[in-house]
Amino acid sequence: MSVLRPLDKLPSLNTATILLVGTEDALLQQLADSMLKEDCTSELKVHLAKSLPLPSSVNRPRIDLIVFVVNLHSKYSLQNTEESLRHVDASFFLGKVCFLATGAGRESHCSIHRHTVVKLAHTYQSPLLYCDLEDGASRPCCGQPMRHERKKSPP
């Protein structure tokens, strides 16, 4: 297990790989499925991980974008994200990382204040997106900004 670096592998032609990191497998899988349904000119691959570091024994493609999914209803989710960030090389934060906060729609149930996640994104100078992954109707809308972030990130 090691630090995740953006240039460890050569890029594949017309292929982008997004890594979703979060504690809720079912919601991550649903988000990945909705992202893969979107029509795109290039091939999109989505990988899921509960946390970082990733096992070094696994043969994986180059990762073009890391999305840290923080559930505002779970302090464990924030703690997991903070611990995972330690395993990401600093050069990834040059346009290859974003944060996705979910559960903001039901603020009365939040264990984490929105400002905490805003501060985290600001610390890493990375975009912060809000989406309610539990709402099936908004899930396709969540994937679109992440695809856009991928297009903006440097090769």
C-alpha positions in Angstrom: 0.0 0.0 0.0 1.4 3.3 -1.0 0.6 6.9 -1.8 -1.6 7.4 -4.9 0.2 9.4 -7.6 -1.4 10.8 -10.8 1.4 9.9 -13.2 2.2 6.3 -12.0 0.7 4.9 -15.2 0.4 6.1 -18.8 -3.0 7.4 -19.9 -5.2 5.3 -22.1 -6.5 6.9 -25.3 -10.0 8.3 -25.0 -10.4 6.7 -21.6 -11.0 8.3 -18.2 -11.0 6.6 -14.9 -12.8 8.0 -11.9 -12.2 6.7 -8.4 -15.1 7.2 -5.9 -14.0 7.0 -2.3 -16.6 6.7 0.4 -18.0 4.6 3.1 -21.4 3.8 1.6 -21.0 1.1 -1.0 -24.6 1.0 -2.2 -24.8 4.7 -2.9 -21.4 4.8 -4.5 -22.5 1.9 -6.8 -25.7 3.7 -7.7 -23.8 6.9 -8.5 -21.2 5.0 -10.6 -24.1 3.3 -12.5 -25.7 6.6 -13.3 -22.4 8.1 -14.4 -21.8 5.2 -16.8 -25.3 5.6 -18.3 -24.4 9.1 -19.5 -23.6 9.4 -23.2 -20.0 10.4 -23.7 -17.5 10.6 -26.5 -14.8 8.9 -24.5 -14.9 5.7 -22.5 -15.5 6.2 -18.7 -14.4 3.7 -16.1 -15.5 4.1 -12.5 -13.8 2.3 -9.6 -15.1 2.3 -6.0 -13.0 2.2 -2.8 -14.1 2.4 0.9 -10.8 4.2 1.8 -7.3 4.8 0.7 -4.6 3.5 0.3 -5.6 1.0 -2.4 -3.9 -2.4 -2.2 -0.7 -2.3 -4.3 -1.2 -5.9 -5.5 -4.2 -4.9 -7.6 -3.5 -4.1 -11.2 -5.5 -0.9 -11.9 -5.6 1.7 -14.6 -4.4 5.2 -14.2 -6.8 7.3 -12.1 -7.8 10.6 -13.7 -10.0 11.9 -11.0 -10.6 11.1 -7.3 -14.0 11.9 -5.8 -14.2 11.8 -2.0 -17.8 11.3 -1.1 -18.6 12.7 2.4 -22.0 11.9 3.9 -23.0 14.8 6.1 -25.0 12.4 8.3 -21.9 10.4 9.3 -18.9 11.6 11.3 -17.2 8.3 10.3 -17.5 9.4 6.6 -15.6 12.6 7.3 -13.0 10.8 9.4 -12.5 8.2 6.6 -12.0 11.0 4.0 -9.5 12.8 6.2 -7.5 9.6 6.7 -7.7 8.7 3.0 -6.4 12.1 2.0 -3.0 11.3 3.6 -2.5 8.6 0.9 -2.9 11.0 -2.0 0.2 12.7 -3.6 0.1 16.5 -3.5 0.2 16.7 -7.3 -3.2 15.1 -7.4 -4.7 18.2 -6.0 -3.9 20.1 -9.2 -7.3 19.5 -10.7 -7.6 15.8 -10.1 -9.5 15.7 -6.8 -13.0 16.9 -5.9 -15.3 16.4 -2.9 -18.9 15.4 -3.1 -21.0 16.2 0.0 -24.2 14.3 0.3 -27.2 14.5 2.6 -27.2 18.3 2.8 -30.9 18.4 2.0 -31.9 17.2 5.4 -29.8 19.6 7.5 -31.6 18.7 10.7 -30.1 15.1 10.5 -26.6 16.3 9.8 -23.8 15.2 12.1 -21.3 17.3 10.2 -21.7 21.0 9.6 -21.5 22.1 5.9 -18.7 24.6 6.8 -16.5 21.7 7.9 -16.6 20.2 4.4 -16.2 23.6 2.8 -13.1 24.2 4.9 -11.7 20.7 3.9 -12.2 21.5 0.2 -10.6 24.9 0.6 -7.6 23.4 2.5 -7.0 21.1 -0.5 -7.9 23.7 -3.0 -10.4 21.3 -4.6 -14.0 21.8 -5.8 -16.9 20.8 -3.6 -20.1 19.6 -5.1 -23.4 18.9 -3.2 -25.8 16.1 -4.1 -28.4 14.0 -2.4 -27.4 10.5 -3.5 -30.3 9.0 -1.7 -32.6 10.8 -4.1 -32.6 8.6 -7.2 -33.9 11.5 -9.4 -30.9 13.7 -8.6 -28.2 11.0 -9.0 -27.8 11.5 -12.7 -27.3 15.2 -12.1 -24.5 14.4 -9.6 -22.4 12.6 -12.2 -22.5 15.4 -14.8 -20.3 17.9 -12.7 -17.8 15.1 -12.0 -17.5 14.3 -15.7 -17.0 18.1 -16.2 -14.3 18.1 -13.5 -12.5 15.3 -15.3 -12.5 17.2 -18.6 -11.0 20.2 -16.9 -8.2 18.3 -15.1 -4.7 18.3 -16.7 -3.5 15.1 -18.4 
